[in-house]
Amino acid sequence: MEGMIMTAQLLLSLSILIAVHEWGHFVTARMFNIKVEKFYLFFDFLFPMANVLNFSLFKKKIGDTEFGIGWFPLGGYVKIAGMVDESMDKEQMKRPPEPWEFRAKPAWQRLIVMLGGIIVNVIMGVLIFIGLTYFLGDTYIPKDLINNNGGIDALVLGEEIGFKTGDKIVKINGKDFDDFQEIIKPDVLLSHNSYYTVLRDGQEVDIPIPSDFIENFNRKEAASNFVAPRIPAVVGRIAKVAPFKEEDGSIVEKESISAKVGLAPGDKFLEVDGQPVTYQDEVIDIVKAGPRDSISFKIQRDAEVLTFSERFKGYEVIGFLPRGLDKNQLAYINYGLGESIGLGTERAFGVIFLQLKAFKKIFSGDISFQKSLSGPIGMAQAFGTEWDWERFWRMTGLLSMVLAFMNLLPIPALDGGYVVFLLYEMISGREPSEKFFETALKIGMAMLLILMVFVFYNDIAKLITGG
């Protein structure tokens, strides 16, 4: 079920973005009276083999354009008359150009048509970020809230680079900050020579961020294994059952310790096995310290102090989730329309600047191309296993800007490749030969096919290894 929810969100998001992108080409072509023969969401053939498995799930002709939904859900296209594209229809190119064909129009008009998809993806991305900023504002965890309540809980990735539980993060790259989530923002992780400054035992300590550290955040659940706010050992929710290891080594579910002894939400842990505790990480460390036949703990419930002792052999957890941060302690910022337009636009284009930073790090060898690459499976996981409309639109806005950026890359078969040829024509005054253009297009499509296979392989490998 979780996989279906992730897949449904990804398909809906990509469908919106592909339809908008192709509409950009469609509307600019019609603006210059260029005939558009087909407008398809997804491919009605086995991309990139234009003559293999040609069928559509739906099609309807409106005017001189056939609108449809293809069966191969990895893209979409508009078939513009007088242009060699994904469909590789070259028959019409053998005839003299008609006035309503793409090739009959001046280069500047053809350039606008090729940029149309990119332009509307940028516009859509900007509008989504503006809308999110205006309607939802910002909600964040204030850094001071964390620092005044025990600091951080250093998890696996945090300990790898030098964090310790109880550290208080006071600066990022020597600058003060307010939002605790800034510590994992891509622009921080991608910046050259980035570092955190923490307060530890009254001393400021700098913790450098490795240049390839962002690669870790493409691993499944990596962000939740970095650092987290230190949470008081106060019961939030009781687990009715917990994993139990039988003597033969099999794992079954049995009534949890917390349910057995009757723990209740709001109970505050004071001791576990005679050791004083304040925070949830201290409870976890004591429980995981080693196998035991029994466990004892002391809790405070309202004005009472209660002590429990229970057989523990076979269990690994007490069986409760701690009470998280109080929503009333979070910071909320609302923005006016003018502020939202400025801030939303900045955030949208910030996605492109981050892409440029990432490419620079990849080409310099600071981070691995393979580890940094995510395909459909990785993107689906980013949407999450629950349908969250705020996260859906944030991901869609981000993908819209990424799609615009990737389509502008100067690779034949992408819009950016066509743009390069058109700029060459406008500067030199002559078109590249038809044979050269066709060969370049085939090479570009082959590159995209190889990349697509590699992306799927990489996603599956990450899924299998959990990396």
C-alpha positions as CSV (number, residue, x, y, z in Angstrom):
1,M,0.0,0.0,0.0
2,E,2.8,2.4,0.9
3,G,4.5,1.7,-2.5
4,M,1.2,2.4,-4.3
5,I,0.9,5.8,-2.5
6,M,4.5,6.8,-3.3
7,T,4.0,5.7,-7.0
8,A,0.7,7.5,-7.3
9,Q,2.1,10.7,-6.0
10,L,5.1,10.5,-8.4
11,L,3.0,9.7,-11.4
12,L,0.5,12.5,-10.6
13,S,3.3,15.0,-10.1
14,L,5.2,14.0,-13.3
15,S,1.9,14.0,-15.3
16,I,1.2,17.6,-14.3
17,L,4.8,18.7,-15.1
18,I,5.0,16.8,-18.4
19,A,1.6,18.2,-19.5
20,V,2.6,21.7,-18.6
21,H,6.0,21.3,-20.3
22,E,4.5,20.1,-23.6
23,W,1.7,22.7,-23.4
24,G,4.6,25.3,-23.4
25,H,5.8,23.9,-26.7
26,F,2.2,23.7,-28.0
27,V,1.1,27.2,-27.2
28,T,4.3,28.8,-28.5
29,A,4.0,26.8,-31.7
30,R,0.4,27.8,-32.2
31,M,1.3,31.4,-31.4
32,F,3.4,31.4,-34.6
33,N,0.8,29.4,-36.6
34,I,2.8,26.2,-36.6
35,K,0.8,23.1,-36.9
36,V,1.0,20.7,-34.0
37,E,0.0,17.2,-35.1
38,K,0.1,15.4,-31.7
39,F,0.0,16.3,-28.0
40,Y,0.8,13.3,-25.8
41,L,1.1,12.7,-22.1
42,F,3.5,9.7,-22.0
43,F,4.7,8.0,-25.1
44,D,2.5,6.0,-27.5
45,F,5.6,3.9,-28.5
46,L,8.5,2.2,-26.8
47,F,10.8,5.2,-26.3
48,P,13.1,5.8,-28.0
49,M,12.0,3.2,-30.7
50,A,9.3,5.3,-32.4
51,N,8.0,2.4,-34.5
52,V,7.7,-0.2,-31.7
53,L,4.5,-0.9,-29.8
54,N,2.6,2.0,-31.2
55,F,-0.7,2.4,-29.3
56,S,-2.3,4.9,-26.9
57,L,-4.6,4.5,-23.9
58,F,-6.7,7.4,-25.0
59,K,-6.8,9.8,-28.0
60,K,-9.1,12.4,-29.4
61,K,-8.6,14.7,-32.3
62,I,-9.4,18.4,-31.7
63,G,-8.9,20.6,-34.7
64,D,-5.8,19.4,-36.5
65,T,-4.2,18.1,-33.3
66,E,-4.5,14.6,-31.8
67,F,-4.5,14.7,-28.0
68,G,-3.7,11.5,-26.2
69,I,-2.3,9.5,-23.4
70,G,0.4,7.0,-24.3
71,W,1.1,3.7,-22.6
72,F,4.8,4.2,-21.8
73,P,4.8,6.5,-18.7
74,L,8.3,8.1,-18.9
75,G,7.7,11.4,-20.6
76,G,5.5,12.9,-23.2
77,Y,5.8,14.9,-26.5
78,V,4.3,17.2,-29.0
79,K,4.7,16.4,-32.6
80,I,5.3,19.7,-34.4
81,A,4.9,19.7,-38.1
82,G,8.2,20.1,-40.0
83,M,10.5,19.1,-37.1
84,V,12.3,15.8,-36.4
85,D,11.7,14.9,-32.8
86,E,11.2,11.8,-30.6
87,S,8.8,10.3,-33.1
88,M,11.6,10.3,-35.8
89,D,9.0,11.0,-38.5
90,K,11.2,12.1,-41.4
91,E,8.8,11.6,-44.3
92,Q,7.5,15.1,-44.3
93,M,11.0,16.4,-44.2
94,K,11.5,15.1,-47.8
95,R,8.8,17.4,-49.1
96,P,9.2,21.2,-49.6
97,P,8.5,23.1,-46.4
98,E,4.9,24.3,-46.0
99,P,4.3,27.8,-44.4
100,W,2.7,26.2,-41.3
101,E,5.7,24.0,-40.6
102,F,8.3,24.5,-37.9
103,R,11.2,24.5,-40.4
104,A,9.6,27.3,-42.5
105,K,9.7,29.8,-39.6
106,P,12.6,32.1,-38.8
107,A,15.2,30.9,-36.3
108,W,14.1,33.3,-33.5
109,Q,10.5,31.9,-33.6
110,R,11.8,28.3,-33.6
111,L,14.0,29.2,-30.6
112,I,11.0,30.5,-28.6
113,V,9.0,27.3,-29.4
114,M,11.9,25.1,-28.2
115,L,12.2,27.2,-25.0
116,G,8.5,27.2,-24.4
117,G,8.4,24.0,-22.3
118,I,11.3,25.2,-20.1
119,I,9.8,28.6,-19.7
120,V,6.4,27.3,-18.5
121,N,8.1,24.8,-16.1
122,V,10.0,27.7,-14.6
123,I,6.8,29.8,-14.3
124,M,4.9,26.9,-12.7
125,G,7.8,26.2,-10.3
126,V,7.9,29.8,-9.3
127,L,4.1,30.0,-8.9
128,I,4.1,26.8,-6.7
129,F,6.7,28.2,-4.4
130,I,5.0,31.6,-4.2
131,G,1.7,29.8,-3.4
132,L,3.3,27.7,-0.7
133,T,4.9,30.7,0.9
134,Y,1.7,32.8,0.8
135,F,-0.8,30.2,1.9
136,L,1.4,28.2,4.3
137,G,4.1,30.5,5.4
138,D,7.0,28.9,7.3
139,T,6.9,26.6,10.3
140,Y,10.2,25.7,11.9
141,I,12.0,24.5,15.0
142,P,13.9,27.4,16.6
143,K,17.5,26.6,17.2
144,D,17.3,28.1,20.7
145,L,14.5,25.7,21.6
146,I,16.8,22.8,21.0
147,N,19.8,24.4,22.6
148,N,17.9,25.4,25.7
149,N,16.5,21.8,26.1
150,G,19.5,19.5,26.1
151,G,20.9,20.1,22.6
152,I,21.1,17.4,20.0
153,D,20.9,13.7,19.9
154,A,23.9,12.7,17.7
155,L,22.9,9.7,15.5
156,V,25.0,7.5,13.3
157,L,25.8,10.0,10.5
158,G,26.2,12.8,13.1
159,E,28.7,10.8,15.1
160,E,30.6,9.9,11.9
161,I,31.6,13.6,11.4
162,G,32.2,14.4,15.1
163,F,28.9,15.4,16.7
164,K,28.2,14.2,20.3
165,T,24.9,13.9,22.0
166,G,24.3,17.0,24.1
167,D,26.1,19.3,21.6
168,K,24.4,22.7,21.0
169,I,24.8,23.8,17.4
170,V,25.3,27.6,17.5
171,K,26.6,28.5,14.0
172,I,26.8,27.3,10.5
173,N,29.8,28.4,8.5
174,G,30.5,31.0,11.2
175,K,27.1,32.6,10.9
176,D,24.2,32.6,13.3
177,F,21.0,30.9,12.2
178,D,17.5,30.3,13.6
179,D,15.8,27.4,11.8
180,F,17.2,24.1,13.2
181,Q,16.5,22.4,9.8
182,E,19.1,24.7,8.1
183,I,21.7,22.2,9.3
184,I,20.7,19.7,6.5
185,K,19.8,22.2,3.8
186,P,21.5,21.3,0.5
187,D,23.2,24.7,0.1
188,V,25.0,24.1,3.4
189,L,26.0,20.5,2.6
190,L,27.1,21.6,-0.9
191,S,29.1,24.7,0.1
192,H,32.9,24.5,0.0
193,N,34.6,24.1,3.3
194,S,31.4,24.1,5.3
195,Y,31.4,23.5,9.0
196,Y,29.2,23.6,12.1
197,T,30.1,25.3,15.4
198,V,28.9,23.6,18.5
199,L,29.0,24.4,22.2
200,R,30.3,21.4,24.1
201,D,31.2,21.6,27.8
202,G,31.4,25.3,27.6
203,Q,33.8,25.4,24.7
204,E,33.1,26.2,21.0
205,V,34.1,23.3,18.7
206,D,34.1,23.4,14.9
207,I,32.9,20.3,13.1
208,P,33.9,20.3,9.3
209,I,31.4,18.9,6.8
210,P,33.1,16.4,4.4
211,S,32.9,17.5,0.8
212,D,31.1,14.3,-0.2
213,F,28.8,14.3,2.9
214,I,25.7,15.2,0.9
215,E,25.9,11.7,-0.8
216,N,24.7,10.2,2.5
217,F,21.4,12.1,2.1
218,N,20.5,10.0,-0.9
219,R,20.5,7.0,1.3
220,K,17.2,5.8,2.6
221,E,16.2,7.6,5.9
222,A,19.6,9.2,6.0
223,A,18.3,12.6,7.3
224,S,16.7,10.8,10.3
225,N,20.1,9.2,11.1
226,F,22.1,12.5,11.3
227,V,21.2,14.6,14.3
228,A,17.8,15.2,16.0
229,P,16.5,17.4,18.8
230,R,17.1,15.7,22.2
231,I,13.7,14.6,23.4
232,P,12.8,14.3,27.1
233,A,12.0,10.8,28.3
234,V,8.3,11.4,28.6
235,V,5.8,8.8,27.3
236,G,3.8,10.0,24.3
237,R,2.3,6.8,22.9
238,I,2.2,3.2,24.1
239,A,2.9,0.3,21.8
240,K,0.5,-2.5,22.6
241,V,2.9,-5.2,21.2
242,A,6.7,-5.4,20.7
243,P,9.1,-7.8,18.9
244,F,10.0,-10.7,21.1
245,K,12.8,-13.2,20.4
246,E,11.9,-16.8,21.3
247,E,14.5,-19.3,22.6
248,D,14.7,-20.9,19.2
249,G,15.6,-17.5,17.7
250,S,12.3,-16.8,16.0
251,I,10.8,-13.3,16.3
252,V,7.1,-13.0,17.3
253,E,5.0,-10.1,18.7
254,K,4.1,-10.1,22.4
255,E,2.5,-7.6,24.7
256,S,5.0,-4.8,25.2
257,I,6.6,-4.1,28.6
258,S,4.9,-0.6,28.6
259,A,1.5,-2.2,28.1
260,K,2.1,-4.9,30.7
261,V,3.0,-2.5,33.5
262,G,0.4,0.1,32.5
263,L,2.5,3.1,31.4
264,A,0.4,6.1,30.4
265,P,1.0,9.1,28.1
266,G,2.7,11.9,30.2
267,D,4.7,9.5,32.4
268,K,8.2,10.9,32.9
269,F,11.1,8.5,33.3
270,L,13.4,9.2,36.2
271,E,15.5,6.1,36.4
272,V,16.2,2.9,34.3
273,D,17.9,0.0,36.2
274,G,18.9,2.5,38.9
275,Q,20.5,5.0,36.6
276,P,19.1,8.5,36.5
277,V,17.7,9.6,33.1
278,T,16.3,12.8,31.6
279,Y,16.3,12.2,27.9
280,Q,15.0,9.4,25.6
281,D,18.5,8.7,24.2
282,E,19.6,7.9,27.7
283,V,16.8,5.4,28.1
284,I,17.7,3.8,24.8
285,D,21.4,3.6,25.6
286,I,20.7,1.8,28.9
287,V,18.2,-0.6,27.4
288,K,20.6,-1.5,24.6
289,A,23.6,-1.8,26.8
290,G,23.3,-5.6,27.0
291,P,21.0,-8.5,27.4
292,R,19.2,-8.7,30.7
293,D,16.7,-11.0,32.4
294,S,14.7,-8.2,33.9
295,I,14.4,-4.4,33.8
296,S,13.3,-1.9,36.4
297,F,12.4,1.8,36.0
298,K,11.0,4.6,38.0
299,I,8.6,7.2,36.5
300,Q,6.8,10.2,37.7
301,R,3.1,10.4,37.1
302,D,1.6,13.7,38.2
303,A,2.6,14.0,41.8
304,E,3.3,10.3,42.2
305,V,6.6,8.4,41.7
306,L,6.0,4.8,40.6
307,T,8.5,2.0,40.4
308,F,8.2,-1.0,38.0
309,S,10.2,-4.2,37.6
310,E,9.4,-6.7,34.8
311,R,11.0,-9.7,33.1
312,F,12.8,-8.4,30.0
313,K,14.5,-11.5,28.5
314,G,13.5,-11.7,24.8
315,Y,12.6,-8.0,24.5
316,E,14.8,-5.2,23.1
317,V,12.6,-2.2,23.8
318,I,10.3,-1.1,26.5
319,G,7.6,-0.3,23.9
320,F,6.7,3.4,23.9
321,L,7.2,6.5,21.7
322,P,8.3,9.7,23.5
323,R,6.3,12.8,23.5
324,G,7.7,15.0,20.7
325,L,8.1,18.8,20.6
326,D,5.1,20.8,21.6
327,K,3.6,22.5,18.5
328,N,3.1,25.6,20.5
329,Q,6.9,25.9,20.8
330,L,7.4,25.9,17.0
331,A,7.9,29.2,15.2
332,Y,5.3,30.3,12.6
333,I,5.9,33.1,10.0
334,N,3.1,34.4,7.7
335,Y,3.9,36.4,4.6
336,G,2.0,39.0,2.6
337,L,1.5,38.7,-1.1
338,G,4.4,41.0,-2.0
339,E,6.8,39.1,0.4
340,S,5.6,35.8,-0.9
341,I,6.3,36.8,-4.5
342,G,9.9,37.8,-3.7
343,L,10.7,34.9,-1.3
344,G,8.9,32.3,-3.4
345,T,10.7,33.3,-6.6
346,E,14.0,33.3,-4.7
347,R,13.3,29.8,-3.4
348,A,12.4,28.5,-6.8
349,F,15.5,29.8,-8.5
350,G,17.5,28.5,-5.5
351,V,16.7,25.0,-6.7
352,I,18.6,25.8,-10.0
353,F,21.5,27.3,-8.2
354,L,21.8,24.1,-6.1
355,Q,21.7,22.0,-9.2
356,L,24.6,24.1,-10.6
357,K,26.5,23.6,-7.3
358,A,25.9,19.9,-7.4
359,F,27.1,19.6,-11.0
360,K,30.2,21.5,-10.1
361,K,30.9,19.1,-7.2
362,I,30.3,16.1,-9.5
363,F,32.7,17.4,-12.2
364,S,35.3,18.3,-9.6
365,G,35.1,14.8,-8.2
366,D,34.0,16.0,-4.7
367,I,30.9,13.8,-4.9
368,S,30.1,10.7,-6.7
369,F,27.8,10.9,-9.8
370,Q,26.4,7.4,-9.0
371,K,25.6,8.1,-5.4
372,S,24.1,11.5,-6.1
373,L,21.8,10.3,-8.8
374,S,18.2,9.4,-8.0
375,G,15.6,8.1,-10.5
376,P,11.9,7.3,-10.3
377,I,12.3,5.0,-7.2
378,G,14.3,7.6,-5.3
379,M,11.9,10.3,-6.3
380,A,8.9,8.2,-5.2
381,Q,10.5,7.7,-1.8
382,A,11.0,11.4,-1.5
383,F,7.2,11.9,-1.7
384,G,6.7,9.7,1.3
385,T,4.4,6.8,2.2
386,E,1.5,9.0,3.3
387,W,-0.4,11.4,1.0
388,D,0.6,14.9,2.2
389,W,-0.5,17.7,-0.1
390,E,1.9,20.2,1.3
391,R,4.9,17.9,0.6
392,F,3.4,16.9,-2.7
393,W,3.3,20.5,-4.0
394,R,6.8,21.2,-2.5
395,M,8.1,18.2,-4.4
396,T,6.2,19.2,-7.6
397,G,7.6,22.7,-7.4
398,L,11.1,21.4,-6.9
399,L,10.8,18.9,-9.8
400,S,9.4,21.6,-12.1
401,M,12.5,23.7,-11.6
402,V,14.8,20.6,-11.9
403,L,13.0,19.6,-15.1
404,A,13.5,23.0,-16.6
405,F,17.2,22.9,-15.7
406,M,17.8,19.4,-17.0
407,N,15.9,20.2,-20.3
408,L,18.2,23.1,-20.9
409,L,21.3,20.9,-20.8
410,P,22.9,21.0,-24.3
411,I,22.2,17.3,-25.1
412,P,20.7,16.4,-28.5
413,A,17.1,15.2,-28.0
414,L,16.6,17.5,-25.1
415,D,15.3,21.1,-25.6
416,G,18.8,22.4,-24.8
417,G,20.3,20.5,-27.7
418,Y,17.8,22.1,-30.1
419,V,18.6,25.5,-28.6
420,V,22.3,25.0,-29.3
421,F,21.6,24.2,-32.9
422,L,19.3,27.2,-33.3
423,L,21.8,29.6,-31.7
424,Y,24.5,28.2,-34.0
425,E,22.2,29.0,-37.0
426,M,21.4,32.5,-35.7
427,I,25.0,33.3,-35.2
428,S,26.5,31.7,-38.3
429,G,23.6,32.4,-40.6
430,R,23.3,28.7,-41.8
431,E,21.6,25.6,-40.5
432,P,23.4,22.4,-39.6
433,S,23.0,19.8,-42.3
434,E,20.0,17.5,-41.9
435,K,22.2,14.4,-41.7
436,F,24.3,16.0,-39.0
437,F,21.2,17.0,-37.0
438,E,19.6,13.5,-37.4
439,T,22.8,11.8,-36.3
440,A,23.1,14.1,-33.3
441,L,19.5,13.4,-32.4
442,K,20.1,9.6,-32.5
443,I,23.2,9.9,-30.4
444,G,21.3,12.1,-27.9
445,M,18.4,9.6,-27.7
446,A,20.9,6.8,-27.2
447,M,22.6,8.7,-24.4
448,L,19.2,9.3,-22.7
449,L,18.3,5.6,-23.0
450,I,21.6,4.5,-21.5
451,L,21.1,7.1,-18.7
452,M,17.6,5.8,-18.1
453,V,18.8,2.2,-17.8
454,F,21.6,3.3,-15.5
455,V,19.2,5.3,-13.3
456,F,16.9,2.4,-12.9
457,Y,19.8,0.1,-12.1
458,N,21.2,2.6,-9.6
459,D,17.8,3.0,-7.9
460,I,17.2,-0.7,-7.6
461,A,20.8,-1.2,-6.3
462,K,20.2,1.4,-3.6
463,L,16.9,-0.2,-2.7
464,I,18.4,-3.6,-2.3
465,T,21.4,-2.4,-0.3
466,G,19.5,0.2,1.7
467,G,22.1,2.8,0.6
